[in-house]
Amino acid sequence: MGFSSFSPQRRLAAGFVVFGLLVLVAPAARADACDDLAKQLRGQIDGLAVGKTGANVINLQHPAVKRASLGCASRNVTNEVFAATESRKPSDAFYDFVARAAALVFTIPRNDALNGAARCIKRIGIFRGTTIATRYRRLDIRCTGGKTGTTVSISRERDI
């Protein structure tokens, strides 16, 4: 007596139960991977504190940044590192934080992450505008600058 001997209604009900279990388990697995990544960041970057998680974003606190976050994987992006500072020209500690975080999240050399972020921020100005979007070493880097501060967002598109 195999599964095919059940009535079509029972097979349909069993299929819904299996599908429901998969739907409930899949997001938890993604969140756990993102939490593990945040714990790795905390262990590797001095002075980093991991804050609350909400809407697939984990808030990070570090003395070199005003605001920082780690965005978890979504449908089209693997992860995202976001950092903001109050100064128009970021400090070396800000660059170091962004480079270390991006290097750990995207498993690339720290110098590549540093060069990509610095290159993006240096392009902010009168000729190119206050919002820059660029690619460097398969990373999507978006920078915004103004009188009140500078933000950097680094992500990588999912290979489809």
Buried (B, 14 or more C-beta within 10 A) or exposed (E): EEEEEEEEEEEEEEEEEEEEEEEEEEEEEEBEEBBEBBEEBBEEBEEBEBEEBEEBBBBBEBEBBBBBBBBBBEEEBBBBBBBBBEEEEBEEBBBBBBBBBBBBBBEBEBEBBBBBBBBBBEBBEEEEEEEBEBEBEEBBBBBBBEEEBBBBBBBBEEEE
